[in-house]
Amino acid sequence: MDYSLLLNAFDAAIILGISVPAVFMASKIPKQPLPLRTFSLLLSSFLVVHGLYHLAEALGTFDSLSIFSSISDVIVEPAGWVLLFAFMVYYARRGG
């Protein structure tokens, strides 16, 4: 058995499990304190995308699903970096 499958599947389960309450709590923040709501939504959306990256990497270890490995490297990983960078820029301008 390939250890990268187990590690990526475990990471995906943990990160997606953490992102569900984070998205729920971010959606419950009132719209009035906009920076807090935006911080929470950006960070929780990064968690969702990063969890999907690990899930796609885990699925990509199977020969019949190797397209997922390419998709995770070409689309999902850059999307996660863009969300994390957006969070950092927003925090640098509004947070601190």
N, C-alpha and C positions, 0 to 999 in steps of 0.2 A: 504494500500500500504506500502511496506517495504521501509524504508528510505535508507537502504544500497544500494538498486537498484538505487535510484535516485542519491545518492551521488557518487557512483562508475561510473554511466553513465555520470554524469556531469564532474567528474574528467577525465574520459577517453576522452571525447570530448575536454576539455580544453588542456590536455597534448598532445594528438595527433594533435590538431590544432596548437599548438606551435611547435611540432616536425617537421611538414612539411616544414615550412620556414627554420628551423635550418638545416635540412638535405640538403635542396636546397642550402643554403649559404655555408655549409661545402663542398659540391661537387664543388662549383665554386671557391674555394680557389686554387690558383696555387700550383702545386706540389713542387715548390722550397722551400717555408718555411714549411718544413715537420712538425715541432712540432705544429704549429698553425693548420694545416690541421688535424693532428692526434687528437689534443685536441677537435676540433670541431666535428669530426666524432665519437669519443668515447662518448662525451656528448650527441650528437643528437641521437645516437643509444640507449643510455640509456633512453632518453625521449621516443623513440618509444616503447621500451620494457616495460617501466613503464606504458605507456598508454594502451598497450595491456593487461597488468596485470589488470588494472582497468576495462577494457572492459570484460575480462574473469570473473572477480569477479561479475560484474553486470549481465552477462548472467547466472552465476552459481546460482543466487537467484531463478531462475525458477526450478521447480521440474524436468521437462523433460530435462533440460540442466545442471543438477548438476555436470556432469563430468567436466565442465569448471572450477568449483570452485577447484576441485582437481588438474586439469592441471595448474591453475594459481598458486597454492601454491607449487606444486612439481617442475614445470619446469620454468615457466615464472618469478616468483619472484627471484629464485636463479640466473637466467640468468641476471636479472637486477642488482643484487648485484655484480655479477662478472664483469659486464661492468663498474659499478661505482667504484669498487676496481681497475680495470685496469686503469681507468682515474686517480684515485688518485695516483697510483704508477707511471704512466707516468708523471704526473705533478710534483711529488716529485723529479723525476730524471732529467727532462728536463725543467721544468717551472720556477723554482725558484730561 
